[in-house]
Amino acid sequence: MHRKEKKYPTDPLILRHMGYLRNELNRSPLTAEAYAGDVELFGAFLAKDPMEESPHGRKWPKLRAAETNDVRRFIGDLMGRREYQARAVRRKIGALRSFYKFLQIESIRPDNPAALVALPKLGRTLPTVLPEHAVVSLLRTSPAWKEEWLKLRDRAIMELLYASGVRRAEVASINVLDIDLRLRQIRVRGKGSKQRDVIINHATAEAIQRYLDVRPPANDGALFIGWKRRRLSPRHIWEIFRRIYRLSGLKGKASPHTLRHSFATHLSERGVDLFTIQQLLGHESSATTQLYAHVSMAHKRKEYDRAHPRDREMER
C-alpha cells in the first residue's frame, strides 16, 4: 500500500500568501506550509470536496469571496471532529486571518471575514500521557508496510518521537547529516527555526541505523523519505503515527505530541529535574515545561507514602 506523495499548493493566491509569509514576515518554511494547508482545508470545505483531508495541489476559487458565516461554519465543523482540539482550531483561524489580511493588503478584497470569528478557549487541562507499558506496546507494533525499508523507517520514527520528545515537524526537518549515532545525538530545528541538539537512547540509535542500512538512494538529504524518495512532511509523520496507533489496539485518543508529553512525564517521574527536561524539549519558559512534566497522581501517592513519617510512626 502506497501513501499519496506530498503535493504543494497550486492555488495562486495561496502561493502568493506563502511568499508573503516567508519573504516579508520572515516566517519559517514550516509555518508557511502549515498555513497553506489550513487555508486549503477551508477551500475544500467551501467546495464540499470529499478529499478535504488531502487537499494539496488544487485550486479553490471560492476562497476569494468567502464570508464570515462561512468561516464560522468551517470552525463549527472542525470543533465537531474528535481529531481537532481547540489549539489546532485556533491555529487554523489564525491562518485564515493572515490569509485574508494579505488579500486586503493586495487590494483583492476590502475586508477580513475571519477577523471577527472568536477563538475557542483553551482549557487548562493536563496533557494526555500514555503509561509506560502502553508506550512499550506501541513501539512493539509492526508498521503495516510490505516493503521492509518502510517498516524500518516507521519504527525509527516512532522510537525517535518517544526517545527525544521531538515534535513531528522537527522529525520531518532532520537531515542525514544532522545525526551522530556514535554520540546518540541529533540536531533538530524547532519553532522559529531555532536549532538544538537532542539525545536519543540506544534502542532509537539502533532503529535509525537499521533504517539507514536499507534506505534507498535519494537526492534529498532528509533522514526520513517517502516512497518517491522525497522528504516526509509533518502531516506524513502524523499519518504514520495514526496508522501504527490503530494497529496497536490501544484505546483513547493519541497523537505524536502524546509521545512528547509521555517522554517528559516519564523522565520527571524517574527523577529528572525540570530544567533538564526544559532543555531537552526546547522550551524557553519553564512554565511551559511544568505543564508537560506534570507528575501522575499514582506516582505522587507512591512517593508520598514512601516519604511521609506519620504512617511509619503508626506502624511501630
C-alpha positions as CSV (number, residue, x, y, z in Angstrom):
1,M,0.0,0.0,0.0
2,H,1.5,3.3,-1.0
3,R,0.5,6.6,0.5
4,K,0.0,9.6,-1.7
5,E,3.1,11.7,-2.0
6,K,3.0,15.2,-0.7
7,K,1.9,17.9,-3.2
8,Y,2.5,21.6,-2.9
9,P,-0.3,24.2,-3.3
10,T,-1.2,25.3,-6.8
11,D,-3.8,27.9,-5.9
12,P,-2.1,31.2,-7.0
13,L,-3.5,33.2,-4.0
14,I,-2.2,30.6,-1.5
15,L,1.2,30.6,-3.2
16,R,1.4,34.4,-3.0
17,H,0.4,34.3,0.7
18,M,3.2,31.8,1.3
19,G,5.6,34.1,-0.3
20,Y,4.4,37.0,1.8
21,L,4.9,34.9,5.0
22,R,8.4,33.9,4.0
23,N,9.8,37.0,2.4
24,E,8.1,39.9,4.2
25,L,7.1,38.4,7.6
26,N,10.2,36.1,7.8
27,R,8.1,33.2,8.9
28,S,9.7,29.7,8.7
29,P,9.0,27.4,5.8
30,L,7.2,25.0,8.1
31,T,4.8,27.8,9.3
32,A,4.1,28.9,5.7
33,E,3.4,25.3,4.7
34,A,1.1,24.8,7.7
35,Y,-0.8,28.0,7.0
36,A,-1.2,26.9,3.3
37,G,-2.6,23.6,4.4
38,D,-5.1,25.3,6.7
39,V,-6.3,27.7,4.0
40,E,-6.6,24.8,1.5
41,L,-8.6,22.8,4.1
42,F,-11.0,25.8,4.2
43,G,-11.1,25.9,0.4
44,A,-12.0,22.2,0.3
45,F,-14.8,22.9,2.9
46,L,-16.2,25.6,0.7
47,A,-16.1,23.4,-2.3
48,K,-17.6,20.5,-0.3
49,D,-14.7,18.4,-1.6
50,P,-14.7,14.8,-0.3
51,M,-10.9,14.8,-0.4
52,E,-10.6,17.6,2.1
53,E,-8.1,15.7,4.3
54,S,-5.6,15.8,1.4
55,P,-6.4,19.0,-0.5
56,H,-2.9,19.9,-1.8
57,G,-2.5,20.5,-5.5
58,R,-5.9,22.1,-6.1
59,K,-7.3,25.5,-6.9
60,W,-10.0,26.9,-4.6
61,P,-11.9,29.7,-6.4
62,K,-14.4,30.1,-3.6
63,L,-11.7,31.4,-1.1
64,R,-11.8,34.9,-2.7
65,A,-15.4,35.5,-1.9
66,A,-15.8,33.7,1.5
67,E,-17.9,35.3,4.2
68,T,-17.7,35.4,8.0
69,N,-20.5,32.9,8.2
70,D,-18.5,30.5,6.0
71,V,-15.6,30.7,8.4
72,R,-17.9,30.1,11.4
73,R,-19.4,27.1,9.7
74,F,-15.9,25.7,9.0
75,I,-14.8,26.2,12.6
76,G,-18.0,24.6,13.8
77,D,-17.3,21.6,11.6
78,L,-13.8,21.3,12.9
79,M,-14.9,21.5,16.5
80,G,-17.3,18.7,16.0
81,R,-14.5,16.3,15.0
82,R,-12.6,14.4,17.5
83,E,-9.2,14.9,15.9
84,Y,-9.3,18.7,16.1
85,Q,-8.7,20.1,19.5
86,A,-9.0,23.8,20.5
87,R,-5.4,24.6,20.0
88,A,-5.4,23.2,16.4
89,V,-8.6,25.1,15.6
90,R,-7.1,28.4,16.9
91,R,-4.2,28.0,14.5
92,K,-6.5,27.5,11.6
93,I,-8.4,30.7,12.5
94,G,-5.0,32.4,12.7
95,A,-4.1,31.1,9.3
96,L,-7.3,32.4,7.8
97,R,-6.9,35.8,9.4
98,S,-3.4,36.0,8.0
99,F,-4.6,34.9,4.5
100,Y,-7.4,37.4,4.3
101,K,-5.3,40.2,5.8
102,F,-2.9,39.6,2.9
103,L,-5.8,39.8,0.4
104,Q,-6.7,43.2,2.0
105,I,-3.1,44.4,1.6
106,E,-3.1,43.3,-2.0
107,S,-6.5,45.1,-2.5
108,I,-8.1,41.9,-3.6
109,R,-10.9,42.3,-1.1
110,P,-11.8,45.1,1.4
111,D,-12.5,43.0,4.5
112,N,-11.2,40.1,6.6
113,P,-14.0,37.5,7.1
114,A,-12.0,35.7,9.7
115,A,-11.3,38.8,11.9
116,L,-14.5,38.6,14.0
117,V,-14.5,34.8,14.4
118,A,-14.0,34.0,18.1
119,L,-11.1,31.8,19.1
120,P,-12.1,28.7,21.0
121,K,-11.0,28.8,24.7
122,L,-8.0,26.7,25.8
123,G,-8.9,24.7,28.8
124,R,-6.2,24.4,31.5
125,T,-6.2,20.6,31.2
126,L,-3.4,18.3,31.8
127,P,-1.9,16.7,28.6
128,T,-2.7,13.1,27.7
129,V,0.1,10.8,28.7
130,L,0.5,7.1,27.9
131,P,1.6,4.8,30.7
132,E,5.0,3.2,30.2
133,H,3.5,-0.2,29.4
134,A,1.3,1.3,26.7
135,V,4.3,3.0,25.1
136,V,6.2,-0.3,25.1
137,S,3.2,-1.9,23.4
138,L,3.0,0.9,20.8
139,L,6.7,0.7,20.0
140,R,6.4,-3.1,19.5
141,T,3.7,-2.7,16.9
142,S,4.9,-3.6,13.4
143,P,4.1,-0.9,10.8
144,A,1.7,-2.0,8.0
145,W,4.0,-1.9,5.0
146,K,5.1,-4.7,2.7
147,E,8.4,-3.0,1.9
148,E,11.0,-3.7,4.6
149,W,12.6,-0.3,4.4
150,L,9.3,1.5,5.0
151,K,8.7,-0.7,8.1
152,L,12.1,0.1,9.4
153,R,11.6,3.8,8.7
154,D,8.3,4.0,10.6
155,R,9.8,2.1,13.5
156,A,12.7,4.5,13.7
157,I,10.3,7.5,13.6
158,M,8.2,6.0,16.5
159,E,11.3,5.3,18.6
160,L,12.6,8.8,17.9
161,L,9.3,10.5,18.9
162,Y,9.4,8.9,22.4
163,A,13.2,8.8,22.9
164,S,13.7,12.6,22.4
165,G,10.2,14.2,22.8
166,V,10.7,16.0,19.4
167,R,7.7,17.5,17.6
168,R,6.6,15.9,14.3
169,A,7.7,19.0,12.4
170,E,11.1,18.6,13.9
171,V,11.3,14.9,12.9
172,A,10.4,16.0,9.3
173,S,13.2,18.6,9.3
174,I,16.1,16.2,10.2
175,N,18.7,15.6,7.6
176,V,21.0,12.6,7.4
177,L,24.0,14.9,8.2
178,D,22.2,16.0,11.5
179,I,22.6,12.7,13.2
180,D,25.6,11.3,15.1
181,L,24.7,7.8,16.1
182,R,28.0,7.2,17.9
183,L,27.2,10.0,20.3
184,R,23.5,9.3,20.2
185,Q,22.8,12.9,19.3
186,I,20.6,14.6,16.7
187,R,20.4,18.3,15.7
188,V,16.8,19.4,15.2
189,R,15.1,22.6,14.0
190,G,12.4,23.8,16.4
191,K,10.0,26.6,16.4
192,G,11.3,29.8,14.9
193,S,14.0,27.8,13.1
194,K,15.9,27.5,16.3
195,Q,18.3,24.6,16.4
196,R,19.0,22.3,19.4
197,D,20.7,19.0,20.0
198,V,18.7,16.2,21.4
199,I,19.8,12.9,22.9
200,I,18.5,9.5,21.9
201,N,18.6,6.1,23.6
202,H,20.4,3.0,22.3
203,A,17.2,1.5,21.0
204,T,16.5,4.5,18.8
205,A,20.1,4.7,17.6
206,E,19.8,1.0,16.6
207,A,16.5,1.6,14.9
208,I,17.8,4.5,12.9
209,Q,20.9,2.6,11.9
210,R,18.8,-0.4,10.7
211,Y,16.7,2.0,8.6
212,L,19.8,3.7,7.1
213,D,21.2,0.3,6.1
214,V,18.3,-0.2,3.8
215,R,17.3,3.4,3.0
216,P,17.0,3.8,-0.8
217,P,19.4,6.2,-2.5
218,A,17.9,9.7,-2.8
219,N,19.0,13.1,-3.9
220,D,17.0,14.6,-0.9
221,G,19.2,14.9,2.2
222,A,16.3,14.3,4.5
223,L,16.7,11.5,7.0
224,F,13.1,10.2,6.5
225,I,11.9,10.0,3.0
226,G,8.8,8.7,1.2
227,W,8.4,6.0,-1.4
228,K,9.1,8.7,-4.1
229,R,12.4,9.4,-2.3
230,R,11.4,12.9,-1.1
231,R,11.3,14.3,2.4
232,L,8.3,13.4,4.6
233,S,6.1,16.3,5.7
234,P,4.8,16.8,9.3
235,R,1.5,15.6,8.1
236,H,3.1,12.3,6.9
237,I,4.6,11.8,10.4
238,W,1.1,12.3,11.9
239,E,-0.3,9.7,9.5
240,I,2.4,7.2,10.3
241,F,1.7,7.6,14.0
242,R,-2.1,7.3,13.5
243,R,-1.7,4.1,11.4
244,I,0.5,2.4,14.0
245,Y,-1.6,3.5,16.9
246,R,-4.6,1.9,15.3
247,L,-2.7,-1.3,14.8
248,S,-1.5,-1.3,18.4
249,G,-5.1,-1.7,19.7
250,L,-4.6,0.9,22.3
251,K,-7.7,2.8,23.4
252,G,-8.3,6.6,23.6
253,K,-7.1,9.5,21.5
254,A,-3.4,10.0,20.9
255,S,-1.1,11.8,18.6
256,P,2.7,12.2,18.0
257,H,2.5,15.0,20.6
258,T,1.2,12.4,23.1
259,L,4.6,10.8,23.0
260,R,6.2,14.2,23.7
261,H,4.0,14.5,26.8
262,S,4.8,10.9,27.8
263,F,8.6,11.5,27.3
264,A,8.6,14.5,29.6
265,T,6.3,12.9,32.2
266,H,8.2,9.6,32.4
267,L,11.5,11.5,32.8
268,S,10.0,13.6,35.6
269,E,8.6,10.6,37.4
270,R,12.1,8.9,37.3
271,G,13.7,11.9,38.9
272,V,15.0,14.1,36.0
273,D,14.9,17.7,37.0
274,L,12.6,20.1,35.2
275,F,15.4,22.3,33.9
276,T,16.9,19.4,32.1
277,I,13.5,18.4,30.7
278,Q,13.0,22.0,29.6
279,Q,16.3,21.9,27.7
280,L,15.5,18.6,26.0
281,L,12.1,19.8,24.9
282,G,13.4,23.1,23.6
283,H,11.2,25.3,25.8
284,E,12.2,28.9,26.5
285,S,9.9,29.1,29.5
286,S,10.0,26.8,32.5
287,A,6.3,27.4,33.0
288,T,5.6,25.5,29.8
289,T,7.6,22.6,31.0
290,Q,5.6,22.5,34.2
291,L,2.6,21.6,32.0
292,Y,4.4,18.9,30.1
293,A,6.2,17.4,33.0
294,H,3.3,17.0,35.4
295,V,3.6,14.1,37.7
296,S,0.9,11.4,37.7
297,M,-1.2,11.1,40.8
298,A,-0.2,7.5,41.2
299,H,3.4,8.5,41.3
300,K,2.7,11.3,43.8
301,R,0.9,8.9,46.0
302,K,3.7,6.4,45.9
303,E,6.3,9.0,46.8
304,Y,4.1,10.4,49.5
305,D,3.6,7.1,51.1
306,R,7.3,6.4,51.0
307,A,8.3,9.7,52.4
308,H,5.7,10.9,54.9
309,P,6.7,9.9,58.5
310,R,3.3,9.7,60.1
311,D,2.1,6.3,58.8
312,R,5.5,4.8,59.6
313,E,5.3,6.0,63.1
314,M,1.8,4.4,63.5
315,E,3.2,1.1,62.2
316,R,5.7,0.9,65.1
